């Protein structure tokens, strides 16, 4: 299916790994040019080589205004940004009572402010030319609040409010803003986390995964991790569908026990 992105420019923040890489790869497969950012030049170069010649990487830390400006300016040299995917995020299980104020600020910077900073620059230009689409990669944890990752769930819930509020600013235009809520996904970082848990407990990674779904996510209909490539295609479809604006699209494998 032609999603009409050929020749257009997409920014995928944190697109050098995981779900972000899968989204960037789908855009490229559909003929778009893609700008990705990261903080590690070597990892960024490796990702761009894997993605191919239509991928362009820039070292830019979006937890700072200067980093957001650097990403925006780098992309602007390649044309107007038609698609902006705010994908940067972090997660670690931590005891709520041990999370310091500084740690909370780190999560708000990574999971929320990175998207705010680059959207403030790119969305203004989209509205000025009446064309463009923005997506915020949230999480099923935004709805299914996680006691072991309170800071993660809280910031992902905030992303839903941010996304809808920005969508309200697009009323009567051809610009759209949506949120996307993936469930547990087979990214390298999550697989490494489960493998480390297995090593610490003397268990196979497969057994740790089975235990996770039986105890932590018994409501999951999938009862397994999602292939990141499925998110890549779903996000591009979301961003190119004119009927979807101001939505929060779930792709969580049925982890949230709700029909809407």
Buried (B, 14 or more C-beta within 10 A) or exposed (E): EEBEBEEBBBBBBBBBBBBBBBBBBBBBBBBBBBBBBBBEEEBBBBBBEEBEEBBBBBBBBBBBEEBBBBBBEBBBEEEBBBBBBBBBBBBEEBEEEEBEEEEBEBBBBBBBBBBBBBBEBBBEBBBEEEBBBBBBBBBBBBBBEBEEBBBBBBBBBBBBEBBBEBBEEBEEBBBBBBBBBBBBBBBEEBBEBBBEBBEEEEBEBEEBBBBBBEEBBEBBEBBBBBEBBBBBBBBBBBBBBEEBBBBBBBBBBBBBEEEE
